[in-house]
Amino acid sequence: MAEPRKKIRIGDLLVQNEVITEDQLMKALSEQKNSGRKLGRTLIDLGYIEEDRLLNFLSQQLQIPFVQLRHFQFDMSLVKRLPEAQARRFRSIVLADQGGELLVGMADPMDIFAYDELVRILDQPVKQAVVRESELLSTLDLVYRRTDEIASLAEELEDELGDDAFDLADLGGEEESGEAPVAKLLQTLFEDAIQARSSDIHIEPDESVVRIRQRVDGVLQEQVMKEKRINAAVVLRLKLMAGLNISEKRLPQDGRFNVRVRGRSIDVRVSTMPVQHGESVVMRLLDQSQGTLDLDTLGMPADLLSRFRRMSRKPHGMILVTGPTGSGKTTTLYGTLTELNRPEVKIITAEDPVEYRLSRITQVQVNPQIGLEFATVLRSALRQDPDVILVGEMRDQETVEIGLRAAMTGHLVLSTLHTNDSISSAMRLIDMGAEPYLVASSLLGVVAQRLIRRVCANCAAAYQPTDQEAVWLGSLGRRTDDLEGRFVQGQGCYQCSNTGYRGRIGVYELLEMNEPMLDALRRRDPSAFTRAARSSPSYRPLEQCALDYALDGITSLEEVARVAATTEYSQGDVGGDDLPVIGQME
């Protein structure tokens, strides 16, 4: 086994090597007694030494390597040899097996007790490395996914159900017991989803398995469990939590509940649907603790953002935000409402559903089952003396006409529309039955948007466009000769789950109405409207915004091409069908 380490006093070493003064050490020791933190962390927090300098000093004094975890390629089988609880307790992670000796990264390599415990737990000689504590904590969240624990709890729940059919009443009565296997399974599932930055959780029964899929950065990641019989127990518990009818299995149901995960308040929207092999559940996770995004954090280019702000501060008119499902439309609208939300402004919203609760804003949940439709809420809202009205979606002719008339009579109306780009949106309102003169008199502008994935900064590498991509770039007016070395692509690593992408950002186009466009609308002339829109000096299509991000190394050409393929501009068409894309939270 490894030789026992001798205790070294880091403070004395730092003073002896004139890294800090004796007076600074005394102050740090005094502060340490009050805070209970490690001396090294106390010295860093007091500003007496920089973290990198301290870690390099320890590396030299202890003759151990200083490892940058951000660029380290992990062997997950080695990492899992140290249980997560111990890894977090001792601030450690297994990095490599070097000829029978395990290299273990430690935030505090001078912690003799932690070192001895690691040797005992791993039952193998241990060689230390020093790592940044901040990098270590974020890395632990990424490498210790809960998939194994979820599978184990699913098996435990299957065993508890036994061979006979379970009693629904008994299972429902366990709701208060946090130790029930189904409760522990759901708790672990939510923790894993938050850890992985998931926006949605899908629980789908199949003929012989249950699939749990999580949407991360718009892409589903799947875990398959053979314990098919647990699906009914999980669905029952979720229905109880969401206040749904547990005896109704033939009709879809919607509900919501709130859970606390790792100290964060998570609002969960639940949708159940009867399928061939049981009931499927999709849960959308909304992190209420992070607050609502403001416009500055959405990723709008500066010039487009200033134009959009100017347009949203006009006293009346209609502004549409358009794009397929999951393109971030609701987030843009909430950011706009946040800026408009002042004591002197009365704001009323009609939403389906209400995603975020906003103070001072009157929010109405649409309920079609009792006749509370968008048009009904909008008609009543006009009698509530509003200044700003948000309509969740322009779904039918009645809603469109009431919204347009409200915009004409001194109200600012914000809404969404499911079209592919900004140019097709104005004509879509007319196609839905609105009078052309109403659209021309009320519409201020249209924002079209998409969400594209960011290239993972940890594994990004230079990318040379293919011949096909070079031809396509040429069609966009870009020569690849002038773009040498500008593009990147992720190679795949543990931080991005080997996808090459981590996180998303919005791409936008803004179409502000001008006289040629309004004249084309009045004449119901889509071709003239399209020509006038594309010739507007301020108009830049979505793919150009996405290409700017690719040139800045934020996203890849693959993502730019995906955006271009879904816009009607690139297809040379106007008024085409919607492109439904299931994605991350709007």
Buried (B, 14 or more C-beta within 10 A) or exposed (E): EBEEBEEBEBBEBBBEEEBBEEEBBEBBEEBBEEEEBBBBBBBBEBEBBEBEEBBEBBBEBBEBBBBEBBEBEBEEEBBBBBEBEBBBEBBBBBBBBEEEEBBBBBBBBBBEEBBBBBBEBBEBBBBBBBBBBEBBEEBBBBBBBBBEBBBBBBBBBBEBBEEEEBEEEEBBEBBEEEEBBBBBBBBBBBBBBBBBBBBBBBBBBBEEBBBBBBBBBBEEBEBEBEBBBBBBBBBBBBBBBBEBEBEEBEEEBEBBBEBEBEEEEBBBBBBBEBEEBBBBBBBBBBBBEEEBBEBEEBBBBEEBBEBBBEBBEEEBBBBBBBBBBBBBBBBBBBBBBBEBBEEEBBBBBBBBBBBBEBEEBBBBEBEEEEEBBBBBBBBEBBEEEBBBBBBBBBBEBBBBBBBBBBBBEEBBBBBBBBBBBBBBBBBBBBEBEBBBBBBBBBBBBBBBBBBBBBBBBBBBEEBEBEEEBBEBBEEEEBEBEEBEEBBBBBBBBBBBBEBBBBBBBBBBBBBBBBEBBBBBBBEBBBEBBBEBBEEBEEBBBBBBBBBBBBBEBBBBBBBBBBBBEBBBBBEEBBBEEBBEBEBBBB
